[in-house]
């Protein structure tokens, strides 16, 4: 099949939906007919300059809708039945398709237009980027705790799920974990549990963010937070990040008051920089003076490689203006993805009312198992053991990058996380870097999606969590060789 049928969309910000529409249009126009074979996903990805994940998602959608058919190991074809072309034409003409786009909220419209796959490499799944390899997680201890909890499940009554913030013994165990590891002193009544970080954070936005609010976000920073603010009609104000974290001096130049500050001080995303103690004090002072509430994202902060970890903003705030959130996903996926908020006491009644109406169902067995792991010290032991392992991998990766690529790479001086951020010479294109990394088996993700505007060219996050120490040097050498070819 001639890839030229896709030239109309080449060069645009291509999502899975846009590619699907292009294939359906080709079928409707009979540029593709029943029995035509679709090119390999990798060839399509390279031709269009998009991730292979995007192509796979698009083809899977079309197979599910009956436009394409696939055979394991053999390929994908245009479906060979009489209704295919007619259905494609009806889709293009809009004759039988309900106009759901007219019902889209601000959030839905934003999600449709955003380049959600821009931060994916050609091969590595973004959802699992940075999670721990299965051989490192405390699987043996999890199985033992799960067996114990399963054997005593008949002792659990409905009262165990009575509290709307979640299983109280788990909230008490989390309070102890936070006290020992994060310097946070809080009560179980301030902890709100949910199935994952996104579901636990959503009430913050839906309950407290209003149209017209101003929200300060790190640039670069987590794009999901920006999307949430903008979908609710808030104005996002980008503020730069340097080696000490968010640049507070830029805040002093703001002309308008800001109601919100979304920040990841313990492991900035994507740079991995930890905010310095001085910068934290300056930031808290500015927020107190200006009446700005803080959403503290404590993602990927359990592994700290330089100096002592700094206390959270929540633990040093004296005004009750900080909401803190954390997820066990980074530590324990796929065993558990439980996330939680720590809220100021003043917000407890509001969140109780919300949870009581909208969400008071919990995975009780999972929460009992996590409670046992926390109380028995298995989670903290896992952190200590994994830290020793990751420290070696991190050092090996940085050394290999700087020795093999020399002046052609600059590694961001970070101190936390399970990845390093590297900036490569402009003589290569982003696509060349991704292709070279893929061929060498080096997992990379572009940081373009993390920038509000003017992204850094050739900046990539490189994951080391599941690399073998003895293979890192060879993989980076192969990566450098592929680049120089």
Buried (B, 14 or more C-beta within 10 A) or exposed (E): BEEEBBEEBBEEEBBBEBBBBBBBBBBBEEBBEBEBEBBEBBBBBBBBBBBBBBBBBBBBBBBEBEBBBBEEEEEBBBBEEEEBBEBBBBBBEEEEEEEEEEEEEEBEEBBEEBBBBBBBBBBBEBEBBBBBEEEBBBEEBBEBBBEEBEEEEEEBEEEBBEBBBBBBBBBBBBBEBBEEBBBBEBEBBBBBBBBBBEEBBBBBBEEBBEEEBBBBBBBBBBBBBBBBBBBBEBBBBBBEBEBBBBBBEBBEEBEEEBBBBBBBBBBBBBBBBBBBEEBBEBBBEBBBEBEBBBBBBBBBBBBBBEEEBBBBBBBBBEEEBBBBBBBBBBBBBEBBBBBBBBBBEEBBEEBBEBBEEEBBEBBBEBBBBBBBBBBBEBBBEBEEEBEEBBEEBBBBBBBBBBEBBEEBBBBBEBBBBBBBBBBBBEEBEBBBBBBBBBBBBBBBBBBBBBBBEEBBBBBBBBBBBBBEEEEBBEBBBBBBEBBEE
